[in-house]
Amino acid sequence: MSKTLEERFSQSSKRAWRNPWVLGWLVLLAIVLVVNAGMITLAFVTGPGLIDKNYYELGQDFEKNRLKRIAARNALGWTAHLDMPEENRQDLGAMYRFSAVDRVGVPVDNLEVQLATYRPSDADADFSVPMERYAPGMYQAELKFPLKGHWEITLSVKQGEESYDLIKRRIFVLGN
């Protein structure tokens, strides 16, 4: 018996799910969704890809210089800690505190501490704030973020002629 045209093209027909073209399109759609989910995950997990102003000089012998910086930072033997607020809001100041002690627990003093903020989507919004010493080995600064969204914070310490990037954190600033 031959089916009528209405029966063959009915919405209740299950034959479409067995059609190789329909299955092919569904598999292609699933692949696209999985790849996009993977790229979004990588965007959040990996570094922001920010470019330093003196990228060329930093790129010269990058691996050798990076290993030297890591060895010099480890040779310090400092224990450093950055206290950050749990929540940051756009245009509202938030206090950030940094403390450092040496191998035997003595506070590290006479440091120039700088908090640099980088906005991955807008380099014009980047800013830097010096931290003030308020107790032996303890420094603080108030940060006020002009825009909501993702930011990266880098804490740099300078002692004499040597400078070190000690702490990097990624944060999210909420809107008002």
N, C-alpha and C positions, 0 to 999 in steps of 0.2 A: 504494500500500500504506500502510495506516495503521500507525503505530508503536504498540506496546503501552504501557500506562501505565508500566511499569517502564523501558522504553527512553527515554521522554520525560523522566522525572525522575531519571535515572541521574546519578551523580556524575561520570561521564566525559563527560557532555553538554557541548558547547562553546557551546550556544545562549545561556546566561545572560550571557556576556560581550558579546553583541550586543543584549541587552535595554536599551532606553533608560533604564529605571528604575535598573538596576544601574550603567550608565555615569554617570547623573546623581549617584547617591550617591558613586561613586568620585571624580568631579570635585569635589563638595562637600567630601569628606574632604581632598582635595589642597589646596583653597583654605584650609581651616581650618588645616592643617599649615603652609602657607607664611606665612599671617598670623601665627600663633603664633611661628614662627621669626623673623620680622621684628620682632615686639615684644620677644622675648628679646634679640635683637641690639641693639636700641635701648636696652634697659635697661642693658646692659653698656657701650655706647659713650658714651651721653650722661651728663650730670651726674646725681648721685643725687637731686636734688630736695629737698635738705635745706633747712629753714626756719630762718633766723636768729631769735634771740630778739627783736631790734628790727626785724623785717621791715617794719613800716609806715614807719618813718623812712628805712630804706634804699630803700624803694620810691618815695619822693617824688623826683621828677625823676631817676629811675633812670639814664636814658641820659646826661643831662648830667653827673651825678656819676660815672658809670662812665668816661666819656671824660676827665674831670678826673683821676681816679685813675690811669688808664693814662698820661696825659701826664706827671703828676708822677713816676710810677715810671720812665718812660723818660728823663726829665730827669736823674734821678740818675746814669745812666750806669754803674751797677754791673753787675758780672758776679757772679752768685750761683750757688752750687752746693750741693745737698743730697746728701750721701753716705748711702745707706740700705743696710741688710743685704739680701742676695739673698733670704733666707728669714726670715719672722717666725713665731714659735710662741707659742701661747697660754700666758700666765703665765711666759714666759721673757723676761728683759730683753734688749733689742737697742739698740746704740748708734747714734745718728743724729748726724751731724756736718754743720755748715753753715759755709760760708766765703763771704766777699764782698770784692771788690776794686773800687776805683773805676776811672775811665777810663784812668788812667795806671798801674794795677797796684798801687796802694798799698792795703794792707788797711784795710777800713772798721771802725773801732772805736767804742766808746761806744754800742753798740746794745742794745736790749732785744729779745731774740729769744724767740719763743713758738711752740711746736709744739702745734697744736690737732688732736685726733682726733675724727672724727665717724663714728658707726656708723649707716648708713642705716636699719637695721631696728630700732634701739633707742636712742633719744635718752638714756635713763638711763645708758648705758654711755659716753657721750662724756666726754672728759677733756682737760686742757690741761697742758703741762709747760714750764716756762721752761728755756731753754738757757743753760748756763754758758760763759763765755769761758775758753778754755784756752790761747790764743795770739793774737797780733794778728790781728784779722779772722776768727778761727775760734771756733766755738761748738759745744757738744755737749750731748746729753741722752740718757738711757736711757729707752726706752719699754717698758712691759710691758702688753701687751694682755690684758684679762680674758676676752675672748670670741673664738672663732675666727670667720672669715668675712670679708666685705668691710669695709674701712675707708677713709675719706678723710682724708688728712693735709694740713693747711694750715699753712704757715710764715709767721708774721707778724713784721714787724720794726718797731720803733718807734725813731725817732731824734728826740730832742727832743719836739716836739708832733705831729710827723707820723708816721703809721703806714701801713704798706704790707703787703698780702698778696702776698708774692713768689712762693711756690711752692705748687702744689697737686698732690698725687699720690694715686692710688688704689692700694691694696695689698690683698693677701689674706693673712690670718693663718691658719696651719695649726693644727690641734688637736694635743694631745700624743700 
